[in-house]
């Protein structure tokens, strides 16, 4: 268990460093974690589950906000409305979009990717794409 805890701690430190580098000197008002997904579709709960954990971790932090949990999900049906609300409520936020992803390579299942730039909501469903985020995190859940 100590090895897993050390890996987790290393990830948290590396991730915090990346966020600091991405936001440094750019005048962002807040950091928003936009966690996308639903518990109504198998494999699509990555975003809301991460949202629940982030909500616990940052519940007392003023400038870090979590949108999208199991109780209040952001999904392909309400994402446009939620993004509009977010844009009205926050002046210049740094948005980290979090969602599950599919892969053609079984060996990638269980991996997590972190990239700069937006995430396309609805891409896996072949629906109209909504791009959101300054950075994105994808948890690869299935083929």
RAJO-V682109 format. One record per pair of residues at least 12 apart in sequence whose C-alpha atoms are under 8 Angstrom apart, sorted by the first residue. I is the first residue (numbers start at 0). J is the second residue. Records with the same first field share a line. If there is no record, write none. Layout:
I->J + J
This chain:
22->93
26->91
27->91 + 92 + 93
28->62 + 89 + 90 + 91 + 92 + 93
29->62 + 63 + 64 + 89 + 91 + 92 + 93
30->62 + 63 + 64 + 92 + 93 + 94 + 95
31->63 + 64 + 65 + 66 + 92 + 93 + 94 + 95
32->50 + 63 + 64 + 65 + 66 + 94 + 95 + 96 + 97
33->50 + 65 + 66 + 67 + 73 + 94 + 95 + 96 + 97
34->46 + 47 + 49 + 50 + 65 + 66 + 67 + 68 + 72 + 73 + 96 + 97 + 98
35->47 + 67 + 72 + 73 + 74 + 96 + 97 + 98 + 99 + 120
36->67 + 72 + 73 + 74 + 75 + 98 + 99
37->69 + 72 + 73 + 74
38->69
42->99 + 140 + 141
43->98 + 99
44->69 + 99
45->98 + 99 + 138 + 140
46->67 + 68 + 97 + 98 + 99
47->67 + 68 + 69 + 72 + 73
48->68 + 69
49->68
50->65 + 66 + 67 + 68 + 69
51->67 + 68 + 69
53->65
75->120 + 121
78->120
79->129
93->132 + 133
94->131 + 132 + 133 + 134
95->132 + 133 + 134 + 135 + 136
96->117 + 118 + 131 + 132 + 133 + 134 + 135 + 136
97->118 + 135 + 136 + 137 + 138
98->136 + 137 + 138
99->137 + 138 + 139 + 140
100->123 + 137 + 138 + 139 + 140 + 141
101->123 + 139 + 140 + 141 + 142
102->139 + 140 + 141 + 142
103->142
104->142
105->141 + 142
107->139
108->139 + 140 + 141 + 142
109->138 + 139 + 140
110->138 + 139 + 140
111->136 + 137 + 138 + 139
112->136 + 137 + 138 + 139
113->134 + 135 + 136 + 137
114->134 + 135 + 136
115->133 + 134 + 135
116->132 + 133 + 134 + 135
117->130 + 131 + 132 + 133 + 134 + 135
118->130 + 131 + 132 + 134 + 135
119->131
